[in-house]
Amino acid sequence: MEISNYKKRVLDDKIEHYLKLFGAVSIEGPKYCGKTWAGRYHSKSEVLLQRTTGKEGNNIELAKISPSIILEGEKPKLIDEWQEATNLWDEIRADVDRTGLKGQYILTGSSTPNRKEISHSGAGRYGKIYLRTMSLYESGDSSGDISLEQLCNNIMKPKLTGEVDLKNIAKLIIRGGWPGNLGYSVKDSIESIKEYIDLIINDDLYRLDGVNRDKHKMKLLLKSLARNESTTVSNMTLKNDISEIDNEDIDIDTLSSYLNALDKLYLLDNDEPFSTNVRSSVRVKKSEKRHFADPSIASALLNLTEEKLINDLKTFGFLFEAMVERDLKIYANSFNAKVFHYQDYQNREIDSIIELEDGNWCAIEIKLGVNQIEKAAQNLVQLKKAIEKEKGKAPSVLCVICGLSNAAYKREDGVFVVPITALKP
C-alpha cells in the first residue's frame, strides 16, 4: 500500500525476510508504537479489527462468523488487531497450509491473545516480530555514525560526532519513541503520554480479559514502577514502596496479577539476567531489570519536565539508561543478538550485555556524563580480568555508551566510548 511520510524502521528488512520464509508474519508490540504503519508499508491490502461502532467494529463480528471473507484480498494482507478475533489465527494457518504460499498475511496485535481459543501454535507457518517504539536512529535523533553490529565485532573507526546538549537528551527521554509524537513539543508529548496511560488504565486493561481491576491501585503500581525504572527491585519491594510513598497497601498476589496484565499489553519490556556462566565460582542474580516499553512512560508518571530531570541527575541517569537499553534491543534484534543485564552476589554489575549468535558477548556500561566514563571503563576492565582469572568466558568487547561525549573512540585500555546519539544497528 502507498504510505506517504513513512519513517523506515530497523526491523523493516526483517519483516521482508520473514515474508519470504513464512506464510504469515505476526508483528507484536505496545499500542501506538507503529505496528499498523509498518504492516501497511509491507502489505497490499488491509482490514482493521478495532472495537468501534463503525465499519471496523462490524469487521470483528464478520471475522468470527465468516473469516474467509476477511482473508480475501491482494496479498500480503494486513489484519490489524487480529487478537479481537482469535479464530483468525487458525484460519490463516489452515489457509497457509492449503496454498503453500509464503508472505500471505501480516498480523498486528497490541495485546497477548487468549491462547485457549487457538488450537495450533502456528509453528512453521508464522514468523513473530516484536516492534518497539522508535530508537533515536529511527526517529532521526542519532547520526548513525557508529554501527552496533560492527562495534560488537570489535570494529570501529574513531570519529568526532558533535556536541550534545543535556537539555536535548532530556527532551528525547520525555518525548519518547512514539512515531505519532515525533513532531510534538515537550509539553504536548507529556500530555499525549499521560492520556495514553489513562486509556490503558480505563479501557485496555478491562478489554484485555474482562477483569475489573482497581484503577487507583493500578496507577499506584505504575508510579512505583516509574520510581524504580532500570532497577532489579522485587515485587515485594514494589509493594513496600507503594506503602511507604503512597501510604496504601496492595496485596502481593494482586500486584503480581497486575504486572502480568501490563506485560500482556506489552507495556513492560524487562531485561532478563545474563544466564551464561561467565564466572564459575560466583552466583549470578536472577532478577529482571525493570523497564517500561518506553522511558517516556516513567517520565510522564513522575510528572517530569526537562528542568526537573536536569535538577535530579540520579533519576535522569536511570531514565537515560532505559532509553539506551531500548535502543540496544532494537539494534541488536536486527542482527539476531540478544540483550541482557548482569548482576552477581559480589556486587558486580554490567548495565547491558549483548550476546551474539556465536556465543561471544559484549559488556556495556551506560553513563550520562563524560565525567563518569573513566570509572565505568575501569570497572569493565577489572571485571574482564576477574572473569579471565576465574577461567570463565570473558567479554570480547568492552564499551561505555554515554550521553554527552562528542566523539566515538577507543581508549588505551581497549574500552570503546560511543555517544548514544551516534549509534545505529
Secondary structure, DSSP 8 states (H G I E B T S, - for coil): ---TT----TTHHHHHHHHHH-SEEEEE--TTSSHHHHHHHT-SEEEE---SSSHHHHHHHHHHH-HHHHT-SSSSEEEETGGGGTHHHHHHHHHHHHH--SS-EEEEESS---GGG-----TTTEEEEE--S--HHHHT-S---EEHHHHHTT----EE-----HHHHHHHHHH-S-GGGTT--HHHHHHHHHHHHHHIIIIIHHHHHS----HHHHHHHHHHHHHTTTS---HHHHHHHHHHHH-----HHHHHHHHHHHHHTT-B--B-B--S-SSTTS-B----B--BSSHHHHHHHTT--HHHHHT-HHHHHHHHHHHHHHHHHHHHHHTT-EEEEEEBTTS-EEEEEEE-TTS-EEEEEEESSGGGHHHHHHHHHHHHHHHHHTT----SEEEEEESS-SEEEE-TTS-EEEEGGGEE-
